[in-house]
């Protein structure tokens, strides 16, 4: 285990994460963080020449559709359902005095 995590680092991470760790939990966290960093070092040993960088594992496509109006001239049909209408608009009771 080449990566040794200091007690100060564990304290700082605990403060950032708003954790209150017991001394045993701090020792376990030090070991866990050291193992994580060792694994990252192991991954850095891989030869990645010719491998394109990517931001996602799966291809990400824009899922939004074009904003096309398909039912824009239905005013008369919509107003046909209104209980009261005036000058091409819904007529509603006054709510503010």
Biopython code that builds the backbone (N, CA, C, O; Angstrom):
import numpy as np
from Bio.PDB.StructureBuilder import StructureBuilder

atoms = [
    (1, "UNK", "N", (0.851, -1.174, 0.000)),
    (1, "UNK", "CA", (0.000, 0.000, 0.000)),
    (1, "UNK", "C", (0.892, 1.231, 0.000)),
    (1, "UNK", "O", (1.391, 1.642, 1.047)),
    (2, "UNK", "N", (1.094, 1.820, -1.180)),
    (2, "UNK", "CA", (1.994, 2.959, -1.327)),
    (2, "UNK", "C", (1.354, 4.267, -0.875)),
    (2, "UNK", "O", (2.054, 5.192, -0.464)),
    (3, "UNK", "N", (0.055, 4.345, -0.949)),
    (3, "UNK", "CA", (-0.633, 5.577, -0.578)),
    (3, "UNK", "C", (-1.003, 5.538, 0.902)),
    (3, "UNK", "O", (-1.846, 4.750, 1.329)),
    (4, "UNK", "N", (-0.355, 6.402, 1.666)),
    (4, "UNK", "CA", (-0.636, 6.474, 3.091)),
    (4, "UNK", "C", (-1.422, 7.746, 3.346)),
    (4, "UNK", "O", (-0.985, 8.839, 2.988)),
    (5, "UNK", "N", (-2.570, 7.601, 3.958)),
    (5, "UNK", "CA", (-3.444, 8.728, 4.260)),
    (5, "UNK", "C", (-3.144, 9.181, 5.684)),
    (5, "UNK", "O", (-3.073, 8.366, 6.603)),
    (6, "UNK", "N", (-2.969, 10.483, 5.857)),
    (6, "UNK", "CA", (-2.644, 11.007, 7.188)),
    (6, "UNK", "C", (-3.906, 11.182, 8.031)),
    (6, "UNK", "O", (-5.023, 11.215, 7.517)),
    (7, "UNK", "N", (-3.692, 11.292, 9.326)),
    (7, "UNK", "CA", (-4.804, 11.540, 10.242)),
    (7, "UNK", "C", (-5.458, 12.885, 9.938)),
    (7, "UNK", "O", (-6.675, 13.030, 10.054)),
    (8, "UNK", "N", (-4.640, 13.873, 9.545)),
    (8, "UNK", "CA", (-5.179, 15.194, 9.224)),
    (8, "UNK", "C", (-6.120, 15.119, 8.020)),
    (8, "UNK", "O", (-7.149, 15.793, 7.989)),
    (9, "UNK", "N", (-5.766, 14.303, 7.037)),
    (9, "UNK", "CA", (-6.614, 14.146, 5.851)),
    (9, "UNK", "C", (-7.953, 13.540, 6.239)),
    (9, "UNK", "O", (-9.000, 13.987, 5.772)),
    (10, "UNK", "N", (-7.921, 12.530, 7.086)),
    (10, "UNK", "CA", (-9.163, 11.889, 7.536)),
    (10, "UNK", "C", (-10.009, 12.889, 8.327)),
    (10, "UNK", "O", (-11.226, 12.948, 8.152)),
    (11, "UNK", "N", (-9.374, 13.668, 9.190)),
    (11, "UNK", "CA", (-10.107, 14.688, 9.945)),
    (11, "UNK", "C", (-10.766, 15.684, 8.999)),
    (11, "UNK", "O", (-11.934, 16.037, 9.166)),
    (12, "UNK", "N", (-9.996, 16.136, 7.997)),
    (12, "UNK", "CA", (-10.498, 17.127, 7.052)),
    (12, "UNK", "C", (-11.668, 16.573, 6.237)),
    (12, "UNK", "O", (-12.680, 17.252, 6.059)),
    (13, "UNK", "N", (-11.532, 15.359, 5.752)),
    (13, "UNK", "CA", (-12.610, 14.733, 4.988)),
    (13, "UNK", "C", (-13.830, 14.538, 5.884)),
    (13, "UNK", "O", (-14.959, 14.718, 5.430)),
    (14, "UNK", "N", (-13.624, 14.179, 7.132)),
    (14, "UNK", "CA", (-14.728, 14.026, 8.071)),
    (14, "UNK", "C", (-15.466, 15.335, 8.290)),
    (14, "UNK", "O", (-16.694, 15.354, 8.386)),
    (15, "UNK", "N", (-14.713, 16.436, 8.368)),
    (15, "UNK", "CA", (-15.338, 17.752, 8.530)),
    (15, "UNK", "C", (-16.135, 18.105, 7.285)),
    (15, "UNK", "O", (-17.272, 18.568, 7.383)),
    (16, "UNK", "N", (-15.544, 17.889, 6.111)),
    (16, "UNK", "CA", (-16.240, 18.201, 4.866)),
    (16, "UNK", "C", (-17.522, 17.381, 4.724)),
    (16, "UNK", "O", (-18.544, 17.888, 4.261)),
    (17, "UNK", "N", (-17.458, 16.118, 5.125)),
    (17, "UNK", "CA", (-18.613, 15.231, 4.992)),
    (17, "UNK", "C", (-19.555, 15.332, 6.191)),
    (17, "UNK", "O", (-20.588, 14.664, 6.239)),
    (18, "UNK", "N", (-19.187, 16.175, 7.156)),
    (18, "UNK", "CA", (-19.993, 16.347, 8.378)),
    (18, "UNK", "C", (-20.211, 15.003, 9.078)),
    (18, "UNK", "O", (-21.325, 14.648, 9.465)),
    (19, "UNK", "N", (-19.106, 14.275, 9.224)),
    (19, "UNK", "CA", (-19.152, 12.978, 9.897)),
    (19, "UNK", "C", (-18.404, 13.053, 11.216)),
    (19, "UNK", "O", (-17.372, 13.715, 11.323)),
    (20, "UNK", "N", (-18.928, 12.380, 12.199)),
    (20, "UNK", "CA", (-18.218, 12.218, 13.461)),
    (20, "UNK", "C", (-17.766, 10.765, 13.516)),
    (20, "UNK", "O", (-18.569, 9.859, 13.736)),
    (21, "UNK", "N", (-16.475, 10.559, 13.315)),
    (21, "UNK", "CA", (-15.949, 9.208, 13.251)),
    (21, "UNK", "C", (-15.251, 8.847, 14.551)),
    (21, "UNK", "O", (-14.544, 9.664, 15.140)),
    (22, "UNK", "N", (-15.459, 7.612, 14.990)),
    (22, "UNK", "CA", (-14.731, 7.109, 16.152)),
    (22, "UNK", "C", (-13.299, 6.808, 15.710)),
    (22, "UNK", "O", (-13.029, 6.724, 14.512)),
    (23, "UNK", "N", (-12.388, 6.647, 16.654)),
    (23, "UNK", "CA", (-10.995, 6.316, 16.270)),
    (23, "UNK", "C", (-10.904, 5.049, 15.413)),
    (23, "UNK", "O", (-10.079, 4.974, 14.503)),
    (24, "UNK", "N", (-11.745, 4.059, 15.702)),
    (24, "UNK", "CA", (-11.728, 2.826, 14.904)),
    (24, "UNK", "C", (-12.207, 3.098, 13.479)),
    (24, "UNK", "O", (-11.642, 2.581, 12.515)),
    (25, "UNK", "N", (-13.257, 3.918, 13.358)),
    (25, "UNK", "CA", (-13.785, 4.261, 12.037)),
    (25, "UNK", "C", (-12.765, 5.075, 11.243)),
    (25, "UNK", "O", (-12.663, 4.930, 10.025)),
    (26, "UNK", "N", (-12.012, 5.928, 11.931)),
    (26, "UNK", "CA", (-10.978, 6.727, 11.252)),
    (26, "UNK", "C", (-9.888, 5.814, 10.692)),
    (26, "UNK", "O", (-9.424, 6.010, 9.568)),
    (27, "UNK", "N", (-9.485, 4.822, 11.477)),
    (27, "UNK", "CA", (-8.461, 3.885, 10.997)),
    (27, "UNK", "C", (-8.972, 3.093, 9.799)),
    (27, "UNK", "O", (-8.238, 2.889, 8.832)),
    (28, "UNK", "N", (-10.220, 2.648, 9.857)),
    (28, "UNK", "CA", (-10.809, 1.903, 8.741)),
    (28, "UNK", "C", (-10.920, 2.795, 7.505)),
    (28, "UNK", "O", (-10.655, 2.351, 6.389)),
    (29, "UNK", "N", (-11.315, 4.061, 7.710)),
    (29, "UNK", "CA", (-11.417, 4.997, 6.589)),
    (29, "UNK", "C", (-10.053, 5.238, 5.967)),
    (29, "UNK", "O", (-9.942, 5.338, 4.745)),
    (30, "UNK", "N", (-9.010, 5.332, 6.787)),
    (30, "UNK", "CA", (-7.646, 5.503, 6.249)),
    (30, "UNK", "C", (-7.263, 4.323, 5.362)),
    (30, "UNK", "O", (-6.699, 4.503, 4.283)),
    (31, "UNK", "N", (-7.577, 3.112, 5.829)),
    (31, "UNK", "CA", (-7.257, 1.929, 5.032)),
    (31, "UNK", "C", (-8.057, 1.917, 3.727)),
    (31, "UNK", "O", (-7.517, 1.626, 2.659)),
    (32, "UNK", "N", (-9.352, 2.238, 3.828)),
    (32, "UNK", "CA", (-10.209, 2.254, 2.637)),
    (32, "UNK", "C", (-9.721, 3.277, 1.617)),
    (32, "UNK", "O", (-9.631, 2.975, 0.427)),
    (33, "UNK", "N", (-9.410, 4.476, 2.076)),
    (33, "UNK", "CA", (-8.939, 5.516, 1.154)),
    (33, "UNK", "C", (-7.601, 5.126, 0.527)),
    (33, "UNK", "O", (-7.362, 5.395, -0.650)),
    (34, "UNK", "N", (-6.740, 4.499, 1.305)),
    (34, "UNK", "CA", (-5.463, 4.029, 0.765)),
    (34, "UNK", "C", (-5.677, 2.983, -0.320)),
    (34, "UNK", "O", (-5.005, 3.005, -1.351)),
    (35, "UNK", "N", (-6.628, 2.052, -0.083)),
    (35, "UNK", "CA", (-6.932, 1.033, -1.096)),
    (35, "UNK", "C", (-7.504, 1.667, -2.370)),
    (35, "UNK", "O", (-7.193, 1.235, -3.480)),
    (36, "UNK", "N", (-8.341, 2.694, -2.195)),
    (36, "UNK", "CA", (-8.898, 3.383, -3.374)),
    (36, "UNK", "C", (-7.794, 4.033, -4.193)),
    (36, "UNK", "O", (-7.770, 3.928, -5.419)),
    (37, "UNK", "N", (-6.884, 4.704, -3.506)),
    (37, "UNK", "CA", (-5.792, 5.367, -4.228)),
    (37, "UNK", "C", (-4.855, 4.350, -4.878)),
    (37, "UNK", "O", (-4.335, 4.592, -5.967)),
    (38, "UNK", "N", (-4.642, 3.226, -4.219)),
    (38, "UNK", "CA", (-3.832, 2.159, -4.829)),
    (38, "UNK", "C", (-4.494, 1.639, -6.101)),
    (38, "UNK", "O", (-3.816, 1.370, -7.092)),
    (39, "UNK", "N", (-5.806, 1.498, -6.072)),
    (39, "UNK", "CA", (-6.531, 1.020, -7.255)),
    (39, "UNK", "C", (-6.419, 2.030, -8.390)),
    (39, "UNK", "O", (-6.251, 1.649, -9.549)),
    (40, "UNK", "N", (-6.511, 3.306, -8.066)),
    (40, "UNK", "CA", (-6.363, 4.342, -9.092)),
    (40, "UNK", "C", (-4.965, 4.290, -9.687)),
    (40, "UNK", "O", (-4.799, 4.436, -10.898)),
    (41, "UNK", "N", (-3.947, 4.082, -8.834)),
    (41, "UNK", "CA", (-2.583, 3.939, -9.346)),
    (41, "UNK", "C", (-2.478, 2.739, -10.279)),
    (41, "UNK", "O", (-1.795, 2.803, -11.301)),
    (42, "UNK", "N", (-3.148, 1.654, -9.934)),
    (42, "UNK", "CA", (-3.142, 0.460, -10.776)),
    (42, "UNK", "C", (-3.787, 0.767, -12.131)),
    (42, "UNK", "O", (-3.291, 0.335, -13.172)),
    (43, "UNK", "N", (-4.890, 1.510, -12.112)),
    (43, "UNK", "CA", (-5.553, 1.883, -13.365)),
    (43, "UNK", "C", (-4.661, 2.787, -14.219)),
    (43, "UNK", "O", (-4.699, 2.718, -15.448)),
    (44, "UNK", "N", (-3.865, 3.627, -13.573)),
    (44, "UNK", "CA", (-2.970, 4.523, -14.317)),
    (44, "UNK", "C", (-1.864, 3.760, -15.042)),
    (44, "UNK", "O", (-1.229, 4.305, -15.945)),
    (45, "UNK", "N", (-1.629, 2.521, -14.661)),
    (45, "UNK", "CA", (-0.611, 1.712, -15.332)),
    (45, "UNK", "C", (-1.091, 1.187, -16.683)),
    (45, "UNK", "O", (-0.278, 0.738, -17.491)),
    (46, "UNK", "N", (-2.390, 1.235, -16.937)),
    (46, "UNK", "CA", (-2.937, 0.710, -18.187)),
    (46, "UNK", "C", (-2.488, 1.552, -19.372)),
    (46, "UNK", "O", (-2.374, 2.774, -19.274)),
    (47, "UNK", "N", (-2.233, 0.882, -20.492)),
    (47, "UNK", "CA", (-1.884, 1.574, -21.727)),
    (47, "UNK", "C", (-3.183, 1.973, -22.429)),
    (47, "UNK", "O", (-3.933, 1.118, -22.901)),
    (48, "UNK", "N", (-3.435, 3.264, -22.491)),
    (48, "UNK", "CA", (-4.667, 3.748, -23.109)),
    (48, "UNK", "C", (-4.405, 4.491, -24.414)),
    (48, "UNK", "O", (-5.229, 5.297, -24.844)),
    (49, "UNK", "N", (-3.273, 4.229, -25.041)),
    (49, "UNK", "CA", (-3.005, 4.871, -26.324)),
    (49, "UNK", "C", (-3.990, 4.329, -27.347)),
    (49, "UNK", "O", (-4.229, 3.123, -27.412)),
    (50, "UNK", "N", (-4.554, 5.213, -28.137)),
    (50, "UNK", "CA", (-5.512, 4.827, -29.153)),
    (50, "UNK", "C", (-6.937, 4.712, -28.635)),
    (50, "UNK", "O", (-7.846, 4.415, -29.411)),
    (51, "UNK", "N", (-7.155, 4.937, -27.353)),
    (51, "UNK", "CA", (-8.491, 4.874, -26.786)),
    (51, "UNK", "C", (-9.016, 6.306, -26.684)),
    (51, "UNK", "O", (-8.409, 7.165, -26.043)),
    (52, "UNK", "N", (-10.165, 6.541, -27.336)),
    (52, "UNK", "CA", (-10.730, 7.884, -27.313)),
    (52, "UNK", "C", (-11.299, 8.203, -25.941)),
    (52, "UNK", "O", (-11.947, 7.358, -25.325)),
    (53, "UNK", "N", (-11.060, 9.421, -25.456)),
    (53, "UNK", "CA", (-11.674, 9.802, -24.181)),
    (53, "UNK", "C", (-13.186, 9.884, -24.334)),
    (53, "UNK", "O", (-13.692, 10.205, -25.410)),
    (54, "UNK", "N", (-13.900, 9.593, -23.259)),
    (54, "UNK", "CA", (-15.356, 9.685, -23.319)),
    (54, "UNK", "C", (-15.874, 10.246, -22.000)),
    (54, "UNK", "O", (-15.246, 10.115, -20.949)),
    (55, "UNK", "N", (-17.030, 10.867, -22.094)),
    (55, "UNK", "CA", (-17.626, 11.421, -20.888)),
    (55, "UNK", "C", (-18.679, 10.487, -20.309)),
    (55, "UNK", "O", (-19.022, 10.601, -19.133)),
    (56, "UNK", "N", (-19.196, 9.568, -21.114)),
    (56, "UNK", "CA", (-20.197, 8.614, -20.663)),
    (56, "UNK", "C", (-19.863, 7.231, -21.209)),
    (56, "UNK", "O", (-19.244, 7.102, -22.265)),
    (57, "UNK", "N", (-20.270, 6.216, -20.491)),
    (57, "UNK", "CA", (-20.026, 4.850, -20.932)),
    (57, "UNK", "C", (-20.874, 4.534, -22.157)),
    (57, "UNK", "O", (-20.412, 3.881, -23.092)),
    (58, "UNK", "N", (-22.113, 5.001, -22.144)),
    (58, "UNK", "CA", (-23.022, 4.767, -23.255)),
    (58, "UNK", "C", (-23.138, 6.035, -24.083)),
    (58, "UNK", "O", (-22.962, 7.128, -23.544)),
    (59, "UNK", "N", (-23.429, 5.928, -25.375)),
    (59, "UNK", "CA", (-23.590, 7.138, -26.187)),
    (59, "UNK", "C", (-24.767, 7.968, -25.675)),
    (59, "UNK", "O", (-25.823, 7.436, -25.336)),
    (60, "UNK", "N", (-24.561, 9.269, -25.629)),
    (60, "UNK", "CA", (-25.600, 10.165, -25.149)),
    (60, "UNK", "C", (-26.133, 10.942, -26.345)),
    (60, "UNK", "O", (-25.381, 11.622, -27.044)),
    (61, "UNK", "N", (-27.420, 10.837, -26.569)),
    (61, "UNK", "CA", (-28.055, 11.541, -27.673)),
    (61, "UNK", "C", (-29.051, 12.540, -27.119)),
    (61, "UNK", "O", (-29.614, 12.341, -26.042)),
    (62, "UNK", "N", (-29.262, 13.601, -27.852)),
    (62, "UNK", "CA", (-30.249, 14.592, -27.460)),
    (62, "UNK", "C", (-31.628, 13.963, -27.584)),
    (62, "UNK", "O", (-32.013, 13.502, -28.659)),
    (63, "UNK", "N", (-32.370, 13.945, -26.480)),
    (63, "UNK", "CA", (-33.679, 13.304, -26.485)),
    (63, "UNK", "C", (-34.807, 14.297, -26.723)),
    (63, "UNK", "O", (-35.978, 13.917, -26.728)),
    (64, "UNK", "N", (-34.467, 15.550, -26.918)),
    (64, "UNK", "CA", (-35.506, 16.553, -27.134)),
    (64, "UNK", "C", (-35.962, 16.538, -28.584)),
    (64, "UNK", "O", (-35.159, 16.364, -29.502)),
    (65, "UNK", "N", (-37.248, 16.721, -28.774)),
    (65, "UNK", "CA", (-37.796, 16.773, -30.121)),
    (65, "UNK", "C", (-37.791, 18.222, -30.588)),
    (65, "UNK", "O", (-37.630, 19.143, -29.788)),
    (66, "UNK", "N", (-37.965, 18.408, -31.857)),
    (66, "UNK", "CA", (-38.084, 19.757, -32.401)),
    (66, "UNK", "C", (-39.361, 20.390, -31.870)),
    (66, "UNK", "O", (-40.366, 19.704, -31.687)),
    (67, "UNK", "N", (-39.328, 21.672, -31.625)),
    (67, "UNK", "CA", (-40.493, 22.389, -31.117)),
    (67, "UNK", "C", (-41.327, 22.858, -32.306)),
    (67, "UNK", "O", (-41.159, 23.970, -32.807)),
    (68, "UNK", "N", (-42.221, 21.988, -32.740)),
    (68, "UNK", "CA", (-43.046, 22.265, -33.903)),
    (68, "UNK", "C", (-44.505, 22.344, -33.459)),
    (68, "UNK", "O", (-45.005, 21.427, -32.806)),
    (69, "UNK", "N", (-45.182, 23.422, -33.805)),
    (69, "UNK", "CA", (-46.596, 23.568, -33.462)),
    (69, "UNK", "C", (-47.409, 22.696, -34.408)),
    (69, "UNK", "O", (-47.292, 22.801, -35.629)),
    (70, "UNK", "N", (-48.236, 21.832, -33.823)),
    (70, "UNK", "CA", (-49.040, 20.936, -34.663)),
    (70, "UNK", "C", (-50.535, 21.231, -34.553)),
    (70, "UNK", "O", (-51.311, 20.785, -35.399)),
    (71, "UNK", "N", (-50.949, 21.964, -33.539)),
    (71, "UNK", "CA", (-52.372, 22.223, -33.360)),
    (71, "UNK", "C", (-52.598, 23.696, -32.993)),
    (71, "UNK", "O", (-53.250, 23.984, -31.989)),
    (72, "UNK", "N", (-52.088, 24.596, -33.763)),
    (72, "UNK", "CA", (-52.137, 26.003, -33.417)),
    (72, "UNK", "C", (-53.432, 26.719, -33.754)),
    (72, "UNK", "O", (-53.698, 27.773, -33.176)),
    (73, "UNK", "N", (-54.252, 26.201, -34.661)),
    (73, "UNK", "CA", (-55.458, 26.909, -35.092)),
    (73, "UNK", "C", (-56.735, 26.268, -34.559)),
    (73, "UNK", "O", (-57.703, 26.112, -35.303)),
    (74, "UNK", "N", (-56.749, 25.899, -33.297)),
    (74, "UNK", "CA", (-57.914, 25.224, -32.728)),
    (74, "UNK", "C", (-58.723, 26.133, -31.815)),
    (74, "UNK", "O", (-59.478, 25.631, -30.983)),
    (75, "UNK", "N", (-58.595, 27.452, -31.939)),
    (75, "UNK", "CA", (-59.268, 28.369, -31.027)),
    (75, "UNK", "C", (-60.775, 28.133, -30.974)),
    (75, "UNK", "O", (-61.361, 28.053, -29.895)),
    (76, "UNK", "N", (-61.384, 28.022, -32.125)),
    (76, "UNK", "CA", (-62.842, 27.844, -32.148)),
    (76, "UNK", "C", (-63.257, 26.534, -31.498)),
    (76, "UNK", "O", (-64.259, 26.485, -30.786)),
    (77, "UNK", "N", (-62.495, 25.468, -31.738)),
    (77, "UNK", "CA", (-62.806, 24.176, -31.122)),
    (77, "UNK", "C", (-62.631, 24.232, -29.604)),
    (77, "UNK", "O", (-63.432, 23.666, -28.861)),
    (78, "UNK", "N", (-61.586, 24.915, -29.153)),
    (78, "UNK", "CA", (-61.341, 25.024, -27.713)),
    (78, "UNK", "C", (-62.422, 25.871, -27.060)),
    (78, "UNK", "O", (-62.946, 25.508, -26.007)),
    (79, "UNK", "N", (-62.756, 26.995, -27.679)),
    (79, "UNK", "CA", (-63.781, 27.867, -27.102)),
    (79, "UNK", "C", (-65.170, 27.227, -27.134)),
    (79, "UNK", "O", (-66.060, 27.644, -26.393)),
    (80, "UNK", "N", (-65.357, 26.236, -27.975)),
    (80, "UNK", "CA", (-66.654, 25.548, -28.018)),
    (80, "UNK", "C", (-66.937, 24.852, -26.689)),
    (80, "UNK", "O", (-68.100, 24.631, -26.352)),
    (81, "UNK", "N", (-65.905, 24.504, -25.933)),
    (81, "UNK", "CA", (-66.066, 23.841, -24.638)),
    (81, "UNK", "C", (-66.259, 24.825, -23.492)),
    (81, "UNK", "O", (-66.577, 24.405, -22.380)),
    (82, "UNK", "N", (-66.078, 26.107, -23.725)),
    (82, "UNK", "CA", (-66.140, 27.103, -22.653)),
    (82, "UNK", "C", (-67.586, 27.382, -22.263)),
    (82, "UNK", "O", (-68.443, 27.510, -23.138)),
    (83, "UNK", "N", (-67.875, 27.478, -20.960)),
    (83, "UNK", "CA", (-69.234, 27.817, -20.548)),
    (83, "UNK", "C", (-69.587, 29.262, -20.899)),
    (83, "UNK", "O", (-70.751, 29.579, -21.145)),
    (84, "UNK", "N", (-68.571, 30.141, -20.921)),
    (84, "UNK", "CA", (-68.810, 31.544, -21.296)),
    (84, "UNK", "C", (-67.598, 32.048, -22.057)),
    (84, "UNK", "O", (-66.464, 31.715, -21.713)),
    (85, "UNK", "N", (-67.830, 32.858, -23.098)),
    (85, "UNK", "CA", (-66.733, 33.391, -23.894)),
    (85, "UNK", "C", (-67.093, 34.802, -24.346)),
    (85, "UNK", "O", (-68.265, 35.166, -24.446)),
    (86, "UNK", "N", (-66.044, 35.590, -24.618)),
    (86, "UNK", "CA", (-66.255, 36.962, -25.055)),
    (86, "UNK", "C", (-65.055, 37.378, -25.894)),
    (86, "UNK", "O", (-63.916, 37.232, -25.451)),
    (87, "UNK", "N", (-65.284, 37.881, -27.063)),
    (87, "UNK", "CA", (-64.241, 38.369, -27.976)),
    (87, "UNK", "C", (-63.141, 37.339, -28.216)),
    (87, "UNK", "O", (-61.964, 37.696, -28.247)),
    (88, "UNK", "N", (-63.497, 36.088, -28.383)),
    (88, "UNK", "CA", (-62.521, 35.046, -28.705)),
    (88, "UNK", "C", (-61.681, 34.599, -27.527)),
    (88, "UNK", "O", (-60.592, 34.062, -27.726)),
    (89, "UNK", "N", (-62.158, 34.807, -26.286)),
    (89, "UNK", "CA", (-61.417, 34.391, -25.093)),
    (89, "UNK", "C", (-62.388, 33.807, -24.075)),
    (89, "UNK", "O", (-63.598, 34.011, -24.165)),
    (90, "UNK", "N", (-61.841, 33.079, -23.108)),
    (90, "UNK", "CA", (-62.655, 32.549, -22.025)),
    (90, "UNK", "C", (-63.123, 33.700, -21.147)),
    (90, "UNK", "O", (-62.374, 34.644, -20.899)),
    (91, "UNK", "N", (-64.356, 33.619, -20.680)),
    (91, "UNK", "CA", (-64.875, 34.597, -19.735)),
    (91, "UNK", "C", (-64.977, 33.914, -18.381)),
    (91, "UNK", "O", (-65.643, 32.889, -18.237)),
    (92, "UNK", "N", (-64.299, 34.502, -17.377)),
    (92, "UNK", "CA", (-64.270, 33.903, -16.050)),
    (92, "UNK", "C", (-64.739, 34.934, -15.038)),
    (92, "UNK", "O", (-64.716, 36.132, -15.319)),
    (93, "UNK", "N", (-65.170, 34.479, -13.848)),
    (93, "UNK", "CA", (-65.585, 35.428, -12.825)),
    (93, "UNK", "C", (-64.399, 36.252, -12.347)),
    (93, "UNK", "O", (-63.262, 35.778, -12.359)),
    (94, "UNK", "N", (-64.661, 37.478, -11.928)),
    (94, "UNK", "CA", (-63.641, 38.374, -11.412)),
    (94, "UNK", "C", (-63.141, 37.798, -10.083)),
    (94, "UNK", "O", (-63.941, 37.421, -9.226)),
    (95, "UNK", "N", (-61.829, 37.734, -9.917)),
    (95, "UNK", "CA", (-61.259, 37.147, -8.700)),
    (95, "UNK", "C", (-60.586, 38.188, -7.821)),
    (95, "UNK", "O", (-60.356, 37.925, -6.640)),
    (96, "UNK", "N", (-60.259, 39.367, -8.356)),
    (96, "UNK", "CA", (-59.583, 40.423, -7.601)),
    (96, "UNK", "C", (-60.494, 41.630, -7.560)),
    (96, "UNK", "O", (-61.051, 42.043, -8.577)),
    (97, "UNK", "N", (-60.637, 42.187, -6.381)),
    (97, "UNK", "CA", (-61.491, 43.381, -6.272)),
    (97, "UNK", "C", (-60.657, 44.634, -6.363)),
    (97, "UNK", "O", (-61.194, 45.739, -6.292)),
]
sb = StructureBuilder()
sb.init_structure("model")
sb.init_model(0)
sb.init_chain("A")
sb.init_seg("    ")
for serial, (resi, resn, name, xyz) in enumerate(atoms, 1):
    if name == "N":
        sb.init_residue(resn, " ", resi, " ")
    sb.init_atom(name, np.array(xyz, "f"), 0.0, 1.0, " ", f" {name:<3s}", serial, name[0])
structure = sb.get_structure()
